[in-house]
Amino acid sequence: MRNICVPVAALAVALLTTAGPVTAAPVAPQDAAYLAGAHQANLAEIAVNNLAATHQGASTVVVQLGAEFKHDHQQLDDALQAVAQQQGVPLPGQMNSDQQVDLQHMLQLNGALFDQAWVPSQLKAHEAAMAATEAEIAKGQDPAVVQLAKDALPVIAKHHEQLIAAAAQLNVQIPVTPAGTAPR
């Protein structure tokens, strides 16, 4: 028995040392772009909603939604980072330039002015996130990335509905889209 175990063990060691690391198949450009864009959107959501939750927002609804959105987007981003790492997709280290400009603008505001700017800013961000997520669900090729989008969509849609309710509560005008229709 001992004589059989030695060659089997040697064969196993040889196979393990020559196989090299296991790498995932390349991720389709649609899937990689979704991961990068959604990660940047989550970074922006976490930063802006931290402001709303901690000191910039005046109304209870903005403070509460800010805390909820920050928490939810952190969870979404944790899941996204795990999928990106598993698929070997590098993620950007920071928000995109438009998101950075929006954050800088929000940093200049406090109280009711912050609240009045936060609602439309968040509506715009969540509408863009919904569109990107729906596109990933429709056109994505990687099952793990598509599932990530399917898991994220209800959270983003819930936030959007909460923002519409907050706009009504705070008497904030909801921006009209260029086509002349109200946002979803």
Buried (B, 14 or more C-beta within 10 A) or exposed (E): EEEEEEEEEEEEEEEEEEEEEEEEEEBBEBBBBBBBBBBBBBBBBBBBBBBBBEEBBBBEBBBBBBBBBBEBBBBBBEBBBEBBEEBEBEBEEEBBEEBBEBBEEBEEBBEEEBBBBBBBBBBBBBBBBBEBBBBBBEEBEBEBBBBBBEBBBEBBBBBBEBBBEBBEEBEBEBBEEEEEEEBE
